[in-house]
């Protein structure tokens, strides 16, 4: 069984009435958070910030911690029929930048969503659980 590892950022922004989370529609069709694979020699935080900038154009982000705050693990079968064990570490951060410039190679759409809307749109059960954990952390900061 193959292993796959990514690092990402769960991003939120304070709007006038509520705080909203940024979710992306990935080319493969699922809704999730900005994330990607580390380049050789890259630290987790460097991967997270690079992927965030590549996928969303956002480079103004205040991470709540320099440590990974939420992790998820799940298995899936890839396009070649091979079972993959995937794990993702997420940082959590606040941006002041509402403007998102998606990378059309990997991302097809984005949305700023309230927590409840994000829970409905996010595709995978495991990512919904990750959102719940992350939002509990964000709420403490608000």
Helices and strands as residue ranges (DSSP letters): E 2-14, E 19-26, E 31-32, E 34-36, H 44-56, E 62-63, E 70-77, E 83-94, E 107-113, H 115-121, H 125-141
